[in-house]
Amino acid sequence: MTSIQIRDPFITTLIETQFHNDKDKFIEMIKGLFTRQTKIETYEYNLLKAYSHGELSLGQVATILDLTKLEVMDLLEKYDIPYVEADEEYMQQEFNAFS
């Protein structure tokens, strides 16, 4: 049996009303939430890495995740994945194009 001490009144009320004072059920629910969230984030991250490697387009990632392209760009920022990979040669070519 897990022993935890709850001092937050909201959590205490939640355990009393939704889990009928069964703290073990509450803990299992929390573990499940984190497990599901971790799986979602891993899936998102893997899709975004495929995008960064050129295996998927931004639009394909958006379609798979049922998001807009802007929302995918926000995810790229969340996971610190660059929207555009640009090395020095690429930047010089782009700069020369505007000269």
N, C-alpha and C positions, 0 to 999 in steps of 0.2 A: 504494500500500500504506500502511495506517495504522500508525503506530508508537506503541505505548503501553508503559509500564513498569508491571508488576504487582508489588506488594510483599506483597499479602495472600495467605497460604498457601492459604486456602480457594479463592480465585479462581484461583490458579495451578493447583491440583489440578483444579478444574473445567475449566479450559482444556485441560489435559493429557489428562484422561480423557474428557470429553464432546465436546470440539472438536478433539481430536488435534493440539493446539498451533497450531491455526489461529485466530490472534487476530482476523483479519478476520471470520470466521464468528461469533465470539463478539460482536464489536461489532455486527454486523448483527442478531443475536438480541436484544441489549439495545435497539437502536433499535426493533425490532419490538414489544418489550414496552411501551416508552414510547408508541409510536404507538397500540397497542391500548388501553392505559390511558387515553390522552388522548381517544380516541373514546368510550369508555365514560363517562368523566367529562363530556364534552360532551353526550352523550345524556341522562345523569342531570340535568345542569344545565338543559337545555332543558325537560325534563319538569317540573322543580321551578319554573322560571320560569312555565310555563303554569299551574301550580297557583297561584302567587302572584298571577297576573293573573286568577284565577277561571275559567280555561278548562278546568281539570281539577280533580277533587276529590282529596283525600288518598287515598281508597280507589282511585280510578282509577290514580293514580300507583303506588300499591302493587301493584296488579294487573299493570300494564304491566311493572314492574321485578321482579315476583315476590318482593316483600318484604312484611313486615308494616307496618302503619301506624306502629308505633313505630320501625322501621328507616328509614322515609321521614322521620320527624321528626328522626332522627339525621342524615340526609343534608341536611335543611334547615339544621340547625346547622352541618354541615361547610361548606356553601356560603354561610353567613351570610345565609340567606333567612328572614325572620320566618315563624313558624308562623301568626300572626294579624296582619293589617294593621289597626292601630287608630289612627285619628287622634283629636284632642282631642275632637271632637264625639261620636264613638262612645264614648269613655271616659266622657264626662259622662253619656250616656244609660245606660250600664251602671251607673254609680255611682248615678244617680237611681232606677234600677230596684230597688236594694237599700235605698233610703232610706225 
